[in-house]
Amino acid sequence: MTDPTISTEPENSTEPANSTAQPGTALPPDIDALSYEEAREQLVAVVSKLEAGGTSLEDSLALWERGEALARRCEEWLEGARKRLAAARKDS
């Protein structure tokens, strides 16, 4: 059972969205709204497409940028989980 006072959402940046998802910038809204599982599933699909090849350079770069943003989203979720665990250990 989860504590309703503890948010399961990762901390979000207040900086404006940037489609290239550079470090220190907010994620695109469609990626920012994803759960960990959704972001990971989409990241796996992006990696598969890149590994399969056959896409133009422009499409490959767009896939790469999306993959980077998805990886950051997953990392945000994992960091949020680490903080929640640390807080739970501290309180017990």
Long-range contacts (C-beta under 8 A, 24 or more apart in sequence): 6-84, 6-87, 8-80, 8-84, 9-80, 10-76, 10-77, 10-79, 10-80, 11-76, 11-79, 11-80, 12-76, 19-65, 20-65, 21-65, 21-66, 21-68, 21-69, 21-72, 23-72, 27-69, 27-72, 27-73, 27-76, 28-69, 31-66, 31-69, 31-70, 31-73, 32-73, 34-70, 34-73, 35-77, 36-73, 36-74, 36-77, 36-78, 39-70, 39-73, 39-74, 39-77, 40-70, 40-74, 42-66, 42-70, 43-67, 43-70, 43-71, 43-74, 46-70
